[in-house]
């Protein structure tokens, strides 16, 4: 169908608005008369014209008819073990016979949305937080079929998940190039808000490349004023050609999501979702690249010392041996101001940019060195997902360490996560637990897993870890 000018839609809308306002004004101001009413031959009900200037009125209906069958409902079930009121006697057969109805677990259910992106393979993209920890995932299609989905993989740090459904005669939405989106482009959000299936809202692109939002992982969001509410998560954001430009993921509302939509919706760009999907399809996980630097945000005093007239940029404080940054010639004291033409305002924005790039990417890194501009080319190398404690220090034997989840890092938490602790291991005997976050250590300063590894180049005589466990902090001496 040939696209219609936006002016035509605006003209039709304003004409209708003027007609409605005029009719209301006349009705409110019509005086009562005793004379009999005049019967008019014109129908009492008003109607919009079918065309204006010889052109039919624009409608999203034809596009939506093709697209909506590709948007599905995603139902998840999770079994959560609960503490028994029988306490230590919960597993005793005698007490179980006396109290057979005492529940051992509860069933949590949730609802989200998904988008079929490959009809032949049955691939459905959704959000990680929609299917996280689910024991069972059911997908309901627009035609009413309900199918059990197979989990292929997910990435918590970008909130993208890939599942597969065993069905034929599916409809898929083609993925657009989200890098061509501009502020002001019209978009349509499709999903299941509050359990209301196949709901459509429309709006424009309010911003692109949105980041700096606390608690939402790696960020390069499309912001839209199309209404996105609970249940829309994992649904489709499409352009007027019916192409997928984003996966709806969150709505910003300082009063909470149940307070209603205020036109601040966020979607994961289709290009990012495509890259994550490819890795999940082939590997079942996402491998990220890293420059291999440690950075800090500039302040006025440090900027003046580096002969800079601004505090914008990320100051490199350490370059790790064998890293892509070391091979490129980056040095401690360099200030990164842009990468591939994208501004770098501070240390978190550099970290966020790194996390969105695949392994092997070649980056054009613009830095200021001794107050002068310099451009270097660096290749991102794979960053390890976990490190065994015994490779760092015998006192950490039995523990494995990983990066802090990006959502927590965006909220301001730095350090490394204790991923696992083997039973009866040395780390376990030292009271280290899975889920602890190591925020400091006598081995040296660090912000992430790479820094934590580097801090053990010279193991300290006395190793003390400062940890965060839940909302509490404390020190653990490692014997």
C-alpha positions as CSV (number, residue, x, y, z in Angstrom):
1,X,0.0,0.0,0.0
2,X,1.4,3.4,-1.0
3,X,2.2,5.4,2.2
4,X,0.1,8.6,2.8
5,X,1.5,11.9,3.8
6,X,1.5,12.6,7.5
7,X,-0.2,16.0,6.7
8,X,-3.2,14.1,5.5
9,X,-3.6,12.3,8.8
10,X,-3.2,15.5,10.8
11,X,-5.7,17.3,8.5
12,X,-8.2,14.5,9.0
13,X,-7.7,14.5,12.8
14,X,-8.0,18.2,13.1
15,X,-11.1,18.3,10.9
16,X,-12.7,15.7,13.1
17,X,-11.7,17.5,16.3
18,X,-13.2,20.7,14.9
19,X,-16.4,19.0,13.9
20,X,-16.8,17.4,17.3
21,X,-16.1,20.7,19.1
22,X,-18.4,22.7,16.9
23,X,-21.3,20.2,17.4
24,X,-20.8,20.2,21.1
25,X,-20.7,24.0,21.3
26,X,-23.9,24.3,19.3
27,X,-25.7,21.7,21.4
28,X,-24.7,23.4,24.7
29,X,-25.9,26.8,23.5
30,X,-29.1,25.8,21.8
31,X,-31.9,27.6,23.5
32,X,-35.2,25.8,24.4
33,X,-38.1,26.8,22.2
34,X,-41.8,25.9,22.3
35,X,-42.0,25.6,18.5
36,X,-42.1,22.0,17.2
37,X,-38.8,20.5,16.2
38,X,-37.9,20.6,12.5
39,X,-37.4,17.1,11.1
40,X,-34.2,17.0,9.0
41,X,-33.7,14.6,6.1
42,X,-30.0,14.5,7.0
43,X,-29.0,11.4,9.1
44,X,-28.5,12.3,12.7
45,X,-25.3,10.4,13.1
46,X,-22.1,12.1,11.8
47,X,-19.5,10.2,9.8
48,X,-16.0,10.8,8.7
49,X,-15.5,11.0,4.9
50,X,-14.0,8.0,3.3
51,X,-11.5,10.1,1.5
52,X,-10.0,13.6,1.6
53,X,-8.7,15.2,-1.6
54,X,-9.2,12.0,-3.5
55,X,-7.0,10.0,-1.1
56,X,-8.4,7.4,1.3
57,X,-7.9,8.1,5.0
58,X,-4.8,6.4,6.4
59,X,-5.2,3.4,8.7
60,X,-2.8,1.0,10.5
61,X,-5.3,-1.8,10.1
62,X,-3.8,-3.4,6.9
63,X,-0.3,-3.5,8.4
64,X,-1.5,-4.8,11.8
65,X,-3.5,-7.6,10.1
66,X,-0.2,-9.0,8.8
67,X,1.8,-8.3,12.0
68,X,-0.4,-9.2,14.9
69,X,-0.4,-13.0,14.4
70,X,3.3,-12.9,15.1
71,X,2.9,-11.4,18.7
72,X,2.2,-14.1,21.3
73,X,1.3,-14.4,25.0
74,X,4.0,-16.0,27.2
75,X,2.8,-17.7,30.4
76,X,5.3,-18.9,32.9
77,X,5.1,-21.1,35.9
78,X,7.6,-21.4,38.7
79,X,7.5,-23.7,41.7
80,X,8.9,-22.1,44.8
81,X,9.7,-24.2,47.8
82,X,8.3,-22.6,51.0
83,X,9.2,-23.2,54.6
84,X,7.0,-25.8,56.3
85,X,5.2,-24.9,59.6
86,X,6.3,-28.4,60.7
87,X,9.9,-27.0,60.9
88,X,12.5,-29.8,61.3
89,X,9.7,-32.4,61.3
90,X,8.6,-31.6,57.8
91,X,10.2,-34.7,56.3
92,X,9.2,-37.0,59.1
93,X,6.7,-39.6,57.6
94,X,4.8,-39.7,60.9
95,X,4.1,-35.9,60.9
96,X,3.4,-35.9,57.2
97,X,0.6,-38.4,57.8
98,X,-0.8,-36.2,60.6
99,X,-0.6,-33.0,58.4
100,X,-1.0,-34.2,54.8
101,X,-2.3,-30.9,53.5
102,X,0.7,-28.7,54.6
103,X,2.1,-27.3,51.3
104,X,5.8,-27.7,50.5
105,X,5.8,-25.3,47.6
106,X,3.8,-22.6,46.0
107,X,3.2,-21.9,42.3
108,X,4.1,-18.5,40.9
109,X,2.7,-17.5,37.5
110,X,3.4,-14.5,35.3
111,X,2.4,-13.2,31.9
112,X,4.4,-11.5,29.3
113,X,4.6,-11.2,25.5
114,X,6.8,-12.5,22.8
115,X,7.5,-12.0,19.1
116,X,7.9,-14.8,16.4
117,X,11.0,-13.8,14.4
118,X,11.6,-17.1,12.5
119,X,8.5,-19.0,11.4
120,X,10.4,-22.0,10.0
121,X,12.4,-22.6,13.2
122,X,9.7,-21.5,15.6
123,X,11.9,-18.9,17.2
124,X,10.3,-16.4,19.6
125,X,12.1,-13.5,21.2
126,X,11.0,-12.2,24.6
127,X,12.5,-10.6,27.7
128,X,14.8,-12.5,30.0
129,X,12.8,-11.2,33.0
130,X,9.6,-12.7,31.5
131,X,11.0,-16.3,31.6
132,X,13.7,-16.0,34.3
133,X,13.7,-19.1,36.7
134,X,10.5,-20.5,35.0
135,X,9.9,-24.2,35.3
136,X,7.4,-24.2,32.5
137,X,6.8,-21.7,29.6
138,X,3.6,-21.8,27.6
139,X,3.0,-19.8,24.5
140,X,-0.5,-18.9,23.2
141,X,-0.7,-17.8,19.6
142,X,-3.2,-15.3,18.1
143,X,-5.2,-18.2,16.7
144,X,-5.7,-19.7,20.1
145,X,-3.2,-22.5,20.0
146,X,-1.2,-23.0,23.2
147,X,2.2,-24.7,23.0
148,X,5.0,-25.6,25.4
149,X,8.1,-23.6,24.6
150,X,11.7,-24.9,24.6
151,X,14.2,-22.6,26.3
152,X,17.2,-21.9,24.1
153,X,19.0,-19.3,26.1
154,X,18.8,-15.8,27.6
155,X,21.0,-12.9,28.5
156,X,20.1,-11.1,31.7
157,X,22.4,-8.2,31.0
158,X,20.4,-7.1,27.9
159,X,17.1,-8.7,29.0
160,X,16.8,-10.8,25.8
161,X,15.6,-14.4,25.8
162,X,15.1,-16.9,22.9
163,X,12.6,-19.7,23.1
164,X,11.3,-22.1,20.5
165,X,7.8,-23.5,19.8
166,X,7.0,-26.6,17.8
167,X,4.3,-25.4,15.5
168,X,3.5,-25.0,11.8
169,X,1.8,-22.2,9.9
170,X,3.4,-19.5,12.0
171,X,3.7,-15.8,11.1
172,X,7.0,-14.0,11.7
173,X,7.8,-10.3,11.8
174,X,10.9,-9.3,9.7
175,X,13.6,-7.5,11.7
176,X,14.4,-3.9,10.6
177,X,17.7,-2.1,10.8
178,X,17.1,-0.2,14.1
179,X,20.1,2.0,13.4
180,X,18.0,3.9,10.8
181,X,15.4,5.0,13.4
182,X,15.1,8.7,14.0
183,X,13.4,10.7,16.7
184,X,9.9,11.4,15.5
185,X,9.4,8.2,13.5
186,X,6.0,6.6,14.1
187,X,6.0,3.3,15.9
188,X,3.4,0.8,17.2
189,X,3.6,-1.3,20.3
190,X,1.9,-4.7,20.4
191,X,1.5,-6.9,23.4
192,X,-0.6,-8.2,26.3
193,X,-0.8,-5.4,28.9
194,X,-2.4,-6.6,32.1
195,X,-3.4,-9.8,30.4
196,X,-5.4,-8.1,27.7
197,X,-4.2,-10.0,24.6
198,X,-3.4,-8.5,21.2
199,X,-3.4,-4.9,22.4
200,X,-2.1,-2.1,20.1
201,X,-0.8,1.3,21.1
202,X,0.9,3.9,18.9
203,X,3.3,6.8,19.3
204,X,6.6,8.1,18.1
205,X,10.3,7.5,18.8
206,X,11.0,9.9,21.6
207,X,14.8,9.2,21.8
208,X,17.3,6.7,20.6
209,X,20.5,5.4,22.3
210,X,18.9,6.0,25.7
211,X,21.2,5.0,28.6
212,X,22.1,5.9,32.1
213,X,19.0,4.4,33.7
214,X,19.8,2.7,37.0
215,X,19.2,-1.0,37.4
216,X,18.5,-2.0,33.7
217,X,21.7,-3.7,32.5
218,X,23.5,-2.8,29.3
219,X,21.5,0.1,27.7
220,X,21.0,1.4,24.2
221,X,17.2,1.8,24.4
222,X,14.6,3.2,22.0
223,X,12.4,5.5,24.0
224,X,8.8,5.8,22.9
225,X,5.6,7.5,24.0
226,X,3.6,4.5,22.8
227,X,2.0,3.0,26.0
228,X,3.9,0.1,27.5
229,X,2.4,-1.4,30.6
230,X,2.9,-4.6,32.6
231,X,2.4,-7.6,30.3
232,X,3.8,-5.7,27.3
233,X,7.3,-7.0,28.2
234,X,8.7,-9.0,25.3
235,X,6.2,-7.6,22.8
236,X,6.8,-6.0,19.5
237,X,7.7,-2.4,18.6
238,X,7.1,-2.1,14.9
239,X,7.4,0.6,12.3
240,X,4.7,1.5,9.8
241,X,6.1,-1.0,7.3
242,X,5.3,-3.8,9.8
243,X,9.0,-4.5,10.6
244,X,10.3,-5.2,14.1
245,X,12.4,-2.2,15.3
246,X,12.4,-3.2,19.0
247,X,11.4,-5.5,21.8
248,X,9.4,-3.7,24.5
249,X,11.1,-4.1,27.9
250,X,10.2,-1.5,30.5
251,X,8.1,1.6,31.3
252,X,9.5,4.4,33.4
253,X,7.2,5.7,36.1
254,X,8.4,7.2,39.4
255,X,5.1,6.2,41.0
256,X,5.4,2.6,39.9
257,X,4.1,0.7,36.9
258,X,0.6,0.2,38.4
259,X,0.1,3.9,38.5
260,X,-0.5,3.9,34.7
261,X,1.5,4.8,31.6
262,X,3.1,8.3,31.4
263,X,4.6,7.9,27.9
264,X,8.1,6.8,28.9
265,X,8.5,3.4,27.3
266,X,11.7,1.6,26.5
267,X,12.5,-1.0,23.9
268,X,15.6,-3.0,23.0
269,X,16.7,-2.2,19.5
270,X,16.2,-4.9,16.9
271,X,19.9,-4.9,15.9
272,X,20.9,-5.6,19.5
273,X,18.2,-8.3,19.9
274,X,19.4,-9.9,16.6
275,X,23.0,-10.1,17.7
276,X,22.1,-11.6,21.1
277,X,19.7,-14.1,19.4
278,X,22.5,-15.3,17.1
279,X,24.8,-16.1,20.0
280,X,22.0,-17.7,22.0
281,X,21.1,-19.9,19.0
282,X,24.7,-21.1,18.5
283,X,26.1,-21.0,22.0
284,X,23.2,-20.8,24.4
285,X,24.9,-17.8,26.0
286,X,26.4,-14.4,25.2
287,X,30.1,-13.8,25.1
288,X,31.2,-10.2,25.3
289,X,34.3,-8.4,24.4
290,X,36.4,-6.0,26.5
291,X,39.1,-3.4,25.9
292,X,41.0,-4.5,29.0
293,X,41.1,-1.2,30.8
294,X,40.1,0.1,34.2
295,X,38.7,3.6,34.2
296,X,37.3,6.3,36.4
297,X,35.1,9.4,35.8
298,X,36.9,12.7,35.6
299,X,36.5,15.5,38.1
300,X,37.5,19.1,37.8
301,X,40.8,18.7,39.7
302,X,41.9,15.7,37.7
303,X,40.9,17.3,34.4
304,X,42.9,20.4,35.1
305,X,45.9,18.2,35.9
306,X,45.6,16.5,32.6
307,X,45.3,19.9,30.7
308,X,41.7,19.3,29.8
309,X,39.1,22.0,29.6
310,X,36.2,19.6,30.3
311,X,35.4,16.8,32.7
312,X,33.8,14.8,29.9
313,X,35.4,11.4,29.2
314,X,36.7,8.2,30.9
315,X,40.2,8.3,32.5
316,X,42.1,5.1,32.0
317,X,43.8,4.2,35.3
318,X,45.1,0.7,34.3
319,X,45.7,-1.2,31.1
320,X,45.7,-5.0,31.5
321,X,48.6,-7.0,30.0
322,X,47.6,-8.9,26.9
323,X,44.5,-6.9,26.3
324,X,43.2,-5.3,23.2
325,X,43.9,-1.9,24.7
326,X,47.5,-2.8,25.4
327,X,48.0,-4.0,21.8
328,X,46.4,-0.7,20.5
329,X,48.8,1.4,22.6
330,X,46.4,2.8,25.1
331,X,48.0,4.0,28.3
332,X,47.1,4.9,31.8
333,X,46.4,8.6,31.8
334,X,44.6,8.6,28.5
335,X,41.1,10.0,28.5
336,X,38.6,8.3,26.2
337,X,36.2,10.8,24.7
338,X,34.6,8.8,21.9
339,X,34.4,5.4,20.4
340,X,33.3,4.8,16.8
341,X,32.1,8.4,16.8
342,X,29.9,7.9,19.9
343,X,30.5,10.2,22.8
344,X,31.9,8.8,26.0
345,X,30.9,11.0,28.9
346,X,32.2,9.0,31.9
347,X,33.4,5.6,33.0
348,X,30.0,4.0,33.2
349,X,29.2,5.0,29.6
350,X,32.5,3.4,28.4
351,X,31.7,0.2,30.3
352,X,28.2,0.2,28.8
353,X,29.5,0.7,25.3
354,X,32.0,-2.2,25.7
355,X,29.3,-4.5,26.9
356,X,27.2,-4.0,23.8
357,X,30.0,-4.9,21.3
358,X,30.7,-8.5,20.2
359,X,34.1,-10.2,20.5
360,X,36.4,-9.3,17.7
361,X,35.0,-5.8,17.1
362,X,37.4,-3.2,15.9
363,X,37.0,0.1,17.6
364,X,38.2,3.6,16.7
365,X,39.1,5.0,20.1
366,X,39.4,8.8,20.4
367,X,41.5,9.9,23.4
368,X,43.2,12.9,24.8
369,X,46.8,12.3,25.8
370,X,48.8,15.2,27.4
371,X,45.9,17.4,26.3
372,X,46.2,16.5,22.6
373,X,43.7,14.4,20.6
374,X,44.8,11.0,19.4
375,X,42.9,8.2,17.6
376,X,43.8,4.5,18.1
377,X,42.3,1.3,16.8
378,X,41.6,-1.5,19.2
379,X,40.2,-5.0,18.9
380,X,37.9,-6.3,21.7
381,X,39.0,-9.6,23.2
382,X,36.8,-12.1,24.9
383,X,36.3,-11.5,28.6
384,X,36.1,-14.6,30.9
385,X,32.7,-15.3,32.3
386,X,34.1,-16.9,35.5
387,X,37.4,-17.4,37.3
388,X,38.2,-20.3,39.7
389,X,39.4,-19.1,43.1
390,X,42.4,-21.5,43.3
391,X,43.9,-19.9,40.1
392,X,44.1,-16.6,42.1
393,X,45.0,-17.7,45.6
394,X,44.9,-21.1,47.4
395,X,42.9,-19.5,50.2
396,X,40.0,-19.0,47.7
397,X,40.0,-22.7,46.6
398,X,36.5,-24.0,46.0
399,X,35.0,-20.7,45.0
400,X,34.3,-19.3,41.6
401,X,33.9,-15.6,40.8
402,X,32.0,-13.8,38.0
403,X,31.0,-10.3,37.0
404,X,28.4,-8.6,39.1
405,X,25.0,-8.6,37.2
406,X,24.9,-5.5,35.0
407,X,21.6,-4.4,36.5
408,X,23.4,-4.1,39.9
409,X,26.4,-2.5,38.4
410,X,24.2,0.2,36.8
411,X,22.7,0.7,40.2
412,X,26.2,1.6,41.5
413,X,27.5,-1.7,42.9
414,X,31.1,-2.5,41.9
415,X,33.1,-5.7,42.6
416,X,32.8,-9.4,41.7
417,X,30.1,-11.9,42.4
418,X,30.8,-15.2,44.2
419,X,29.2,-17.5,41.8
420,X,29.6,-20.9,43.5
421,X,31.3,-22.3,46.6
422,X,32.0,-26.0,46.7
423,X,30.9,-27.8,49.9
424,X,33.6,-28.4,52.5
425,X,36.1,-26.4,50.4
426,X,38.6,-24.0,51.8
427,X,36.5,-21.1,50.7
428,X,33.4,-22.6,52.4
429,X,35.4,-23.1,55.6
430,X,36.3,-19.4,55.4
431,X,32.5,-18.7,55.4
432,X,32.4,-17.5,51.8
433,X,28.9,-18.1,50.3
434,X,27.5,-18.1,46.8
435,X,25.8,-14.8,46.1
436,X,28.2,-12.8,48.1
437,X,29.7,-9.7,46.3
438,X,33.3,-9.0,47.0
439,X,33.6,-5.2,47.0
440,X,37.2,-4.8,48.3
441,X,40.2,-6.9,49.2
442,X,43.6,-6.6,50.7
443,X,45.0,-7.9,47.4
444,X,44.4,-4.4,45.8
445,X,41.9,-2.2,44.2
446,X,39.4,-3.5,41.5
447,X,36.1,-2.6,39.9
448,X,35.3,-5.8,38.0
449,X,36.5,-9.4,37.4
450,X,39.5,-8.4,35.3
451,X,40.7,-6.0,38.0
452,X,40.1,-8.7,40.7
453,X,42.3,-11.1,38.8
454,X,45.0,-8.5,38.2
455,X,45.0,-7.7,41.9
456,X,46.4,-11.1,42.7
457,X,49.6,-10.7,40.7
458,X,51.3,-10.4,44.1
459,X,49.2,-12.3,46.6
460,X,49.0,-10.4,50.0
461,X,50.4,-12.0,53.2
462,X,47.0,-11.6,54.8
463,X,43.9,-11.9,52.6
464,X,40.8,-10.2,53.8
465,X,37.7,-9.8,51.7
466,X,35.1,-7.1,52.2
467,X,31.8,-8.6,51.1
468,X,28.2,-7.5,50.7
469,X,25.7,-10.2,51.7
470,X,22.1,-9.0,51.2
471,X,21.9,-5.6,52.7
472,X,24.8,-6.2,55.1
473,X,28.6,-5.7,54.7
474,X,31.4,-7.3,56.6
475,X,35.0,-8.5,56.4
476,X,36.0,-12.2,56.0
477,X,39.6,-13.2,56.7
478,X,40.7,-16.0,54.3
479,X,42.8,-18.6,56.1
